């Protein structure tokens, strides 16, 4: 009887590791700039840039540990770790992991970094299932193989929920459309001169070619985009950043080697123009 039980357990184990659902096949990067290195720098106060040339990753530091937002592709882990160390911080002091969206280009290295740092992964509740299955249930990148290593979140977040660490408090803003749980983060940082309201926003770009109504895996997509575009117009902030550096023209505002200058990221006009373009795209596809 025991022998049969052991055989059954062994078969289940083999099925588990050989199941297509366990495979991870990262989609091809849309641009070589997604992996291209970029030197880390201080953006404003205790907020730092630690991502690649285009895939934006942010480090928020506190005396009680640090928060990392986004991780880029799977091969970005070493770049992020190196960037954190170059800034003078310990990678192991990362305590909280966040993401603006559960797509492979923003959570590709998340599972690995979670294991390495033992940080708590917190995610918008609407992206939790996609995070758990490695993107297999995603309306666009979904399929038999995972697009990134699956991650079990430690905390599910709702709209306007607060994430706290040390003296930092981040407010999650639910901004669905690009994914069901796309989100942004609003918080205050300080330097020696003043306080800044910072918005790290997940811009509601549309990646489907046809009409939104044709996406049967995400029937609420059109209404979610409409909600997000309206909500984003009413946000007050001083500094805004995004999931991709190209979305907020980082490389026009900051060159490698530039000194500390948060003023270059004060750009309400650029934010409004970017939203206006996305609004046009929405109207053409809704």
N, C-alpha and C positions, 0 to 999 in steps of 0.2 A: 504493500500500500504506500509506504514511504517512498519507495523507488519510483512509483508512478507519479507521486506528487513532485519529486525533484525533477523528473523528466518534463512534467507540465510547466513547472516554473522556468526551466531552461528554455523550452520552446517559446514561452511568452517573452523571455528576455531577448531571444534571437529575433523574434518578430518585431519587437520594439526597436532594436537598433537597425534593422534592415528595412523598416517601413519607410515608404517614400515621404511620409509626413515628417520624418526625422531629418531628412536631407536639407542642407542649407546651400542654396545656389544664389549668390548675390548677383543681381542684374548688372549688366555692363554700365559703367558710369557714363553719364551723358556728356561729360566734359573732363579733360585731363586736369583741369583746374580744381576738380573735386579732391584730387590726391596731392596736388602740388603744395609743397611746404610754404608756410608763411611765418615770419618771426612773431612771437607773442608780444603784446604790448598792453599798457594800462590805458583803458578807455576813459573811465571817470571814477573817481573815488576808489572803492575796493572792488571794482568790476574790471575784468581783464579779458582780452581776446586770446584764445588758445587753439583756434581752429586752423583749417587749411586755407589755401588761397580763396576758395569760394564757399566751402561748407563751414558755416559759422558755429563755433563752440565758445561758450562763455564760462568763465570762472568767477564766482563771487566768494570772496574770502571773509572769514570771521575768526575771532579768537577761539571759537569752539569747533572749528572745522570749516570745510568749504562746500560750495554747491557747484556742480558741473551741469550745464545745460547743453545738450546735444553732444554727439560723439563722431559725426561723420561716418565714413565707410568703415568696414571691418579693419582695413589696413591702417586706419588713422590712429589707432591706440598708441603706438610708439611715438608718433608726432605730438599727440596731446600730452602724454606723460613728459616728454622732453620739454615741451613748451611750459608746462607747469613748473618744472624744476628750474628752467632758465629764469623764471620770474622770482625764484627764491622760495617757492612753496613746496611742501611735501605732497606727493601724489596720494600717499596713504591717508592724508588728512581730509580727503574728499568724503563727506558724510551723506550727502544727498545727490541723487541723480534725477534730472528732469529732462523732458524733451518737448519740443514744440509740435512734433508730429511723429507718428509711428510709421515712417518710411525708412527704407534701408540706408538712405544717404544721410540720415540724422540719428539713427540708433544702431548702425552697423557694428560698432565696437562696444555697445552698451553692456551686453551680457558679460563680455570679457573684463571690462573695467569694473563691473559690479562684483565679480568674483575676486578680482585683485584687491579692491579697496574695502570690500564688505559694506559699501554704501547702500543706503535705502533707495530703492527705485520708486518714484512717485509719478503717476501718470493720470491724465484726464480719463475719467471712467469710460468714456465712449471709445477710447483707443485701447482699452485693457485687453480685450479678446484678441485684437490684432497683434499686440505685443506678445501675448502668451503663445500664439501659434507661429511667430516669426514672420508675420505678414501674409500667411496663406489665405486668410479670409479678406484681405484687402480687395477693394473693388477693381483696382487697376493692376497692381503687381501680384495679385493672388494667384495661386495654382497649387500643384501637388508638392512643390518644394518650398521651403521657407526662404525668404529673401534675406533674412538675417537670423542670427541665433535667437531662439525664443527666450523671453524674459518673464519671470514671474514677478509682478509688481508687489511692492510691500504696502502701498497705500494708493487708493483710488481717490481722485480729486474731482470735486464738483465746481461749477462756475462760482467765482468769487471766493473760493476757499483760500485760506492763508497757509503758506508754508513758512515755518519759522526755524531759524538756526542762529544761535548767538544773538546779536543785535539786529539781525536782518529779518524782514518780513516781506514775502513776495505774495502778491495776489494773482491767482490763476484766472485768466479770462478765457472762457470757452468760446472758441472761434471756429466752428465746424465748417466743412466744405471740402477743403483739400484732403482731409481725412475726417472721419466721423468725430474724432477727438482732438483735432488740431486746436492749439491753444497759444496764448500769449502770456507774458508775465510783466506785471507792473510793480515797481518798487522804488524806494528812495535810497540813494547813496550820498555820501558827503566827502568832500575833500577839505583842505585848509581854508578854502574861500567861501564855499556855499554848499547847499543841498541841491540835488538834481532828482527830478522824477524821471525814471528810466522806463521805457517800454521796449521789451524784446518781443517783437510781433511776428506771428506766423502769417505772412501775407497770403490772402486767399486766391492764389493762382490756380488756374484750371488746366489740368493735364489731359483731359479727354478731348478727342477731336470733334465728336458729334454733339448732339443735343444732350443736355444734362438729363432730360426725361428718359433717354434711352439707356441709362445706367441702371439696370434692374437690380444690381447688387446693393445699390444705395439710392432707394427711391426718394429719400428726403433731401437729396443733394441740392436741388434748386432752392428749396426753402431755407436750407442751412446757409448757402452762400448769401442769399438775400439778407438773412439775419446778421451774418458776420459783417458784410459790407456796411450795413447801417450802424451796427454797434461800433465799428472801428472809427467811424467819422466823429463820434462823440467823445473820444478818449483825449484827456489832457495829459501832456507830458513835456519834458524839456528835451530829452535825448531819445532818439529812436534807433533801434537796430533790428535785424531780421534774421531769418533762418539761413539765408544765402547772402554773402557780402554784395553780390551783384544787385540784390533787391534794394539796398540802401546806399549804393554807390560808394562803398567803403574805400575802394582804391583811388577814388578821386578826392576823398577827404583825408586819407592817411597813406603816407608812403613809408616803406620800411626805413627805420632809423629816425623818423620824426619824434620829436619830444612830446611830452604830455600836453595835450591841448583838447580838452573836452568840448570846447566851443564849436569845433568843426562838425560835431555830431548833433548840433542843435539845428534842425532842418525840417520845420513843419511844412514848408512849401513842398519839399521833395516827397514827404509822406503823402500829402494831399494829392499830388500829381500821380504818384504810384497807385493810389486807391482809385483815382479817376480812370486810369487805364484799365485796371482790373474790373471796374464797373462796366466799361464798354464791352469787355470780353464776355462778361456775365450776360449782358443783354443780348449779345449775338448768339449765345448758346442755350439760353434758358427755354 
